[in-house]
């Protein structure tokens, strides 16, 4: 199976109030060692990759203020992830390294140059979590009144991705010569213009960044709306999803496989990865006790502020999924709205109650957690998992020490990396 870590440049990843846990360090957020350490841990645990979720501002949807979200410790980017990814590349040899970058706000040349540089520095291990951005507060930071309609955002994403690929393809793999004797630094005949002119963006090129060992960064995408799924079917090498149940995950993967096949792509070449949040204990009772302690730290206002940011609407005054979708307008993430509706249906609770619940946790022994992961894999629900930390970096340290050996014993996870680039390791999980 494939494993990808979900990271933030801040103390909270996805589980509300986890920064309050005594094992969660707060004094090293601006220390390079924090990011180097987790990179080493994830590579030792044989993860395919790690990527940083990113947000372009402070969410102020809940009660028309950012006070609850940042004041109570929400999922915030306190650093630009592109500043720490090269640090992680220096201390690893195989781990894929990804960043979240918006196609709605940033021009393709800037995106291609930044990711192309990371791809070269890491020896071909860069990944791009492609997002179209879904909140007006982010749009206003880039001089817009609000985000464009979803269809337009995805049309622009297609155009930006096409432009970036054209820029990454400006250089042949052997264009760099660097022959002192002949005085030939680069073979200019193997470098060309991109000359991309699309409906939303245009860029001439050539990119000044040579071709990386994997050709271009791996694409990770998480669109769950019909238009988002079409975008993923066209571009993604990995698809990140957030289903509430195994049944929902099976349905999502089947739908994506049909869309991939319709585009002439081999569904086996695209990894479908639902999120999984775990609490690991040496015994079941220890795991339950650890999960209960995490639950005791939760700030209900932060849960609601976080859900508001995901759905693009102030949930302090919303009672139904239909009302949330209607009042969100162009804002909100369809996958998050779907997950909360699925949770309400699965647990027989109202949508209003579902948005007030923290992320679900799987608490158990290494064997129990491996049982669940194996069951989902064998049932056709996934090709692996995206794992956020419940407590950073403790979750990953415990996973590496206890769950990775169990998965390896069952033949479900590589014992070593088969390739040198992220693309090679996705194609051959070992």
SEMI-369316 format. One record per residue (C-alpha): x, y, z. Coordinates in steps of 0.05 Angstrom, whole numbers, padded with zeros to 5 digits, always signed. Layout:
<pts>
XYZ;...
</pts>
This chain:
<pts>
+00000+00000+00000;+00020+00073-00009;+00027+00118+00052;+00029+00194+00049;+00036+00241+00109;-00007+00303+00116;+00033+00360+00148;+00025+00432+00168;+00077+00486+00185;+00043+00495+00251;+00025+00455+00314;-00043+00430+00290;-00053+00387+00228;-00125+00363+00226;-00146+00342+00295;-00174+00401+00333;-00136+00423+00396;-00082+00370+00388;-00030+00425+00399;-00050+00424+00472;-00024+00353+00481;+00038+00352+00526;+00076+00311+00474;+00065+00364+00420;+00125+00410+00419;+00111+00484+00410;+00181+00514+00417;+00210+00487+00352;+00160+00510+00299;+00212+00557+00269;+00269+00507+00279;+00296+00470+00219;+00306+00408+00263;+00230+00399+00271;+00221+00387+00196;+00286+00347+00187;+00265+00301+00244;+00196+00285+00216;+00226+00273+00147;+00274+00221+00175;+00218+00188+00214;+00172+00182+00154;+00227+00154+00110;+00244+00103+00163;+00170+00085+00165;+00173+00075+00089;+00122+00128+00070;+00118+00144-00004;+00114+00219+00010;+00095+00276+00056;+00059+00338+00033;+00042+00403+00067;-00029+00427+00067;-00028+00502+00060;-00074+00561+00069;-00065+00631+00043;-00088+00673+00102;-00126+00669+00167;-00197+00641+00161;-00249+00692+00184;-00313+00657+00163;-00335+00636+00233;-00373+00694+00265;-00341+00739+00213;-00275+00738+00251;-00209+00700+00253;-00208+00705+00329;-00234+00635+00345;-00193+00601+00290;-00125+00629+00306;-00139+00645+00379;-00157+00573+00395;-00102+00541+00352;-00132+00522+00285;-00098+00489+00227;-00054+00547+00205;+00008+00553+00161;+00057+00592+00204;+00112+00585+00151;+00112+00579+00075;+00122+00504+00064;+00170+00517+00006;+00220+00543+00057;+00223+00478+00097;+00217+00426+00041;+00290+00434+00019;+00311+00422+00091;+00273+00356+00089;+00304+00339+00022;+00374+00346+00051;+00364+00292+00104;+00327+00240+00062;+00340+00200-00002;+00273+00170-00020;+00215+00206+00013;+00171+00246-00035;+00162+00319-00015;+00100+00358-00034;+00069+00427-00026;-00001+00454-00036;-00003+00508-00089;-00065+00544-00116;-00077+00549-00191;-00128+00605-00179;-00079+00657-00153;-00009+00640-00177;+00019+00644-00248;+00045+00580-00281;+00117+00604-00290;+00124+00617-00216;+00093+00550-00198;+00136+00511-00248;+00200+00547-00228;+00189+00535-00153;+00169+00462-00159;+00221+00448-00213;+00275+00474-00166;+00251+00429-00109;+00247+00371-00157;+00321+00380-00177;+00345+00392-00106;+00311+00329-00082;+00334+00286-00140;+00265+00278-00169;+00220+00273-00107;+00175+00334-00113;+00099+00332-00112;+00046+00385-00123;-00020+00382-00085;-00062+00420-00136;-00117+00463-00106;-00163+00514-00136;-00175+00550-00070;-00245+00555-00042;-00251+00615+00004;-00260+00689-00006;-00211+00709+00049;-00155+00677+00008;-00179+00712-00056;-00178+00779-00022;-00104+00769-00004;-00091+00767-00079;-00131+00828-00098;-00196+00794-00116;-00265+00806-00085;-00277+00731-00079;-00262+00664-00111;-00290+00652-00181;-00344+00600-00192;-00321+00527-00183;-00327+00510-00258;-00284+00570-00276;-00233+00553-00223;-00225+00483-00251;-00222+00507-00323;-00166+00553-00301;-00132+00496-00264;-00131+00455-00328;-00100+00513-00365;-00047+00526-00310;-00029+00452-00307;-00022+00449-00383;+00024+00510-00380;+00066+00482-00324;+00076+00416-00360;+00097+00454-00423;+00148+00493-00381;+00175+00430-00349;+00182+00399-00418;+00224+00458-00445;+00288+00421-00429;+00308+00352-00455;+00337+00306-00403;+00408+00311-00432;+00408+00386-00447;+00459+00401-00393;+00530+00387-00419;+00577+00426-00373;+00639+00406-00413;+00697+00450-00393;+00743+00426-00448;+00695+00444-00505;+00665+00504-00470;+00594+00478-00480;+00553+00489-00418;+00485+00469-00446;+00460+00444-00513;+00414+00500-00534;+00384+00456-00588;+00353+00414-00533;+00319+00473-00500;+00255+00502-00530;+00201+00553-00516;+00136+00532-00482;+00094+00582-00522;+00032+00567-00483;-00028+00610-00498;-00091+00587-00463;-00159+00615-00444;-00134+00638-00375;-00058+00640-00376;-00001+00650-00424;+00074+00638-00416;+00130+00638-00467;+00187+00602-00431;+00235+00570-00434;+00236+00554-00360;+00306+00568-00332;+00303+00504-00291;+00330+00441-00325;+00290+00377-00328;+00289+00335-00264;+00304+00260-00259;+00229+00245-00256;+00211+00292-00313;+00161+00333-00275;+00132+00334-00204;+00081+00282-00184;+00010+00310-00182;-00035+00301-00120;-00106+00326-00124;-00167+00323-00079;-00227+00349-00118;-00291+00313-00098;-00344+00351-00138;-00360+00323-00207;-00317+00377-00239;-00262+00365-00188;-00263+00290-00203;-00256+00304-00277;-00195+00347-00263;-00165+00292-00220;-00179+00239-00274;-00141+00282-00324;-00080+00301-00283;-00071+00264-00216;-00020+00211-00199;-00049+00208-00129;-00119+00226-00107;-00131+00248-00035;-00202+00238-00009;-00240+00242+00057;-00297+00190+00057;-00333+00178+00122;-00342+00103+00114;-00313+00044+00076;-00376+00040+00033;-00366+00113+00012;-00293+00100-00002;-00309+00040-00047;-00359+00082-00085;-00310+00140-00094;-00254+00094-00119;-00301+00059-00168;-00324+00126-00195;-00252+00151-00203;-00231+00087-00238;-00288+00096-00288;-00267+00168-00301;-00194+00148-00309;-00212+00093-00358;-00256+00141-00397;-00195+00185-00407;-00154+00126-00432;-00113+00122-00368;-00097+00058-00331;-00134+00063-00263;-00077+00024-00231;-00031+00082-00246;-00067+00129-00200;-00067+00117-00125;-00133+00131-00088;-00116+00151-00016;-00169+00165+00037;-00148+00199+00102;-00138+00158+00165;-00125+00187+00234;-00098+00137+00284;-00083+00131+00358;-00036+00073+00372;-00032+00036+00438;+00006-00025+00462;-00061-00053+00483;-00133-00036+00463;-00146-00005+00531;-00084+00039+00526;-00106+00062+00457;-00176+00079+00481;-00148+00117+00540;-00101+00157+00495;-00159+00174+00449;-00203+00195+00507;-00148+00242+00531;-00144+00274+00462;-00220+00283+00463;-00215+00317+00530;-00171+00371+00500;-00220+00390+00444;-00247+00461+00442;-00318+00457+00412;-00313+00528+00385;-00249+00509+00347;-00283+00449+00316;-00339+00493+00291;-00291+00547+00266;-00250+00494+00230;-00311+00463+00198;-00334+00532+00177;-00268+00543+00141;-00275+00476+00104;-00347+00488+00083;-00338+00561+00067;-00395+00585+00110;-00407+00609+00182;-00433+00545+00215;-00456+00581+00278;-00521+00594+00241;-00527+00533+00194;-00572+00472+00207;-00570+00430+00143;-00523+00409+00087;-00569+00442+00036;-00567+00508+00074;-00491+00504+00080;-00483+00492+00006;-00532+00547-00013;-00502+00600+00033;-00430+00582+00016;-00440+00604-00056;-00374+00596-00092;-00337+00578-00028;-00326+00512+00007;-00294+00444-00006;-00343+00393-00034;-00305+00334-00005;-00311+00362+00066;-00385+00376+00056;-00395+00305+00029;-00356+00275+00088;-00399+00311+00139;-00463+00291+00104;-00438+00218+00101;-00421+00220+00175;-00491+00246+00192;-00523+00191+00151;-00477+00136+00179;-00487+00156+00251;-00560+00176+00246;-00547+00247+00269;-00564+00316+00241;-00516+00354+00195;-00512+00407+00249;-00487+00354+00298;-00439+00325+00247;-00402+00391+00235;-00392+00397+00310;-00355+00330+00315;-00279+00327+00310;-00246+00282+00259;-00258+00209+00271;-00201+00169+00302;-00182+00096+00294;-00155+00077+00363;-00124+00008+00372;-00062-00035+00374;-00015-00040+00315;-00050-00105+00295;-00120-00074+00299;-00098-00015+00257;-00064-00060+00206;-00128-00103+00204;-00169-00042+00184;-00118-00018+00133;-00113-00088+00102;-00189-00095+00100;-00198-00029+00062;-00142-00047+00014;-00170-00116+00001;-00242-00090-00006;-00223-00042-00062;-00234+00020-00019;-00165+00048-00030;-00093+00039-00053;-00065+00065+00012;-00076+00123+00060;-00061+00196+00075;-00045+00199+00149;-00049+00265+00187;-00016+00265+00256;-00064+00266+00315;-00004+00290+00356;+00057+00316+00319;+00107+00283+00313;+00087+00228+00362;+00037+00196+00315;+00090+00184+00262;+00142+00161+00312;+00094+00109+00340;+00071+00088+00271;+00143+00077+00249;+00159+00038+00311;+00096-00005+00316;+00051-00004+00254;+00103-00005+00198;+00134-00071+00222;+00065-00102+00226;+00047-00081+00155;+00114-00106+00130;+00104-00172+00165;+00039-00180+00127;+00071-00162+00061;+00030-00098+00055;+00085-00046+00058;+00154-00041+00026;+00215-00060+00067;+00258-00016+00023;+00247+00034-00033;+00250+00005-00103;+00265+00069-00140;+00303+00134-00133;+00247+00183-00152;+00178+00191-00124;+00147+00172-00191;+00188+00107-00192;+00167+00089-00121;+00094+00102-00137;+00099+00056-00197;+00135+00002-00157;+00115+00003-00083;+00165-00052-00069;
</pts>
